[in-house]
Structure formats: C-alpha cells, structure tokens
Amino acid sequence: MSQSGILTASGSGGGGFVWNVVTSAANPVTLLGGHGFIPKGVGVVNFILPASATVGESFKILGYGNLYTITQNAGQSITLGVSSTSVGVGGSLAASQVRDSVEITCVTANTEFQIENSVGNLIFT
C-alpha cells in the first residue's frame, strides 16, 4: 500500500524473498529477483546474473554449506564501494568462506549490479 510516498510491504519472513536451497548438482543457477539462495552441498555452487534485470530487482545469497561463484553475462558488472568485477563474461564474484553472504540489487537495467550488504571477504575478478 502506498500513501504519501510511503511504501508498506508485507511478506512471510525473509523480507518477502522466496528462498531456495541449491546444491552443486543444480549448477549453474540463474539468479532471480525477489529470490534468496542458500548454497548447500559438497561442491561450489555456480550462480549466473540474470541476463535481463530491472532497476531495483534484488537477490540474496546466504552462505551456508559451501562456496559459491557469481558469473556475469556480456556487459555486466558487480560493484561494492571502489571494488568492481571486470565487465562482461570474464568477471565474477566469489565467496572466500562458506558463510560469506551477499545481497545484490540491479542499479542499471541488465548491466550494473550493486552490493547492498555483504558478510565475509568476497573475491572480485
């Protein structure tokens, strides 16, 4: 409900995100706006940024059982402060510890993504 510029949102836990547990057997997993992902299993979980994303679309990865990597499509990058991944398919973001977590939001349609929150030491390439 929106009133005088105030937006009120409701959801059932997790900030309105739909949560998904994924394993390395599900590789690769395309990230979806409004979804949270919990990597579990024995191998690295590979996520891919969505090729099409609107400004404000967010997703979360909540590190739990294993490492993960986020790869990109052509023209895409992920930024946190002054750190940024290389633009395009050669760039990626990776967890350095199993409990590393990240919340990312699209800030320029389809191409630029900003980290809002993170836990741990993420690796930018």
N, C-alpha and C positions, 0 to 999 in steps of 0.2 A: 504494500500500500504506500503510495507516495502522496505527501501532503506538504506544501510549502517548501519544496526542495529536500524533504527528509524521506529517506527510503528505509522502510522496515522490511526485513526479510525473515522468513521462518524456515525451519528445516528440522530434521530429526537427527540431531547430533552431527559432529564432524563439520559444523559450519555450513551445512547444506550440500556438502560434497557427497558424491556416490563413491564408495570405497571398493577397491578391487585388490585382492591378493593375487600376485603373479609370481611365477617361478621361471627359472631359466629355460624350462621346457616350452614356455609360451613365446620365446624370442622370435622376432622383435615385437614390441608392443607399441602401437601408436598412441601417444598421449591425447586425451580428450578433455576439453574444457569442462569444468564442473566435476571432474573426477579426481579422486585421490588413489594412489597406488602404493601398495605395501609389498616390496620385493622380499620373497622368501625362497629358500631352496639351497642348492649346493653350488650353483654357478652364477656368474654375473648375469643380471637381467639387463637387456638392451632395450631402451626406450627410444622412440623417434618423435621429434617435434611434429605437430600436425602441419601438413602442407598448407592448409587453409585455416587461419585463425583470425577472429575479430578482436579489435581493441577491447581490453578488459577481460577477455577469456583467461581463466586461471586453472592451473592444475597443481597437484601436490604429489611429492614422492616422500613417503615416510619410511626412512631406512629402518630395517628390522633384522632380517636374517642373512642378507648377503649384499655384495656390492652391486652397483648399477652404473650404467653409462647412458647419457642422453646424446643421440646423434641428431644432425640437422639436415635439412633439405637445402637446395640451392638458394643462396641469398639470405639465409637465416643466421642469427647470432643470439647469444645469451650474455647478458651483462649483469655485473654486480659491482657497484661503485666504479672504480677505474679498471677493474678486471673484465675482460671480454673474451669469448671464444672467437676463433678465427671464423670469418664469414664463409658460409657455404658448407658443402658436404664434408670437408676436411676438418671442420670444427666440432668440438664435443665438450660435454661437461661430465665429470665422473666423480663418484663417491670415493674417498680415500679410506674410509672406515665403514663398517657395516651399519652403523647407526646414523650416518650422515643423512640429513633430510633437507628438502628444498621446496619452496612454493614459488612458482613462476607465473607471470602474467604477460600477455601479449600487449605491447605498447605501440607497435606499428603493424597494421594488418599484415599477416602472413610472414613477416620478416624479422621483426625485433621483439625480443622477449627479455623482461627484466625480472631479476630475482627479488622478491619482496622479503622473504625470510629464508634463513638457512641455519643449519646446525652442522658443525664439523668443518673439515677442510676440503672443500671441493676443488677439483683439478680442472683448470681451463686449458683446452688445447685448440 
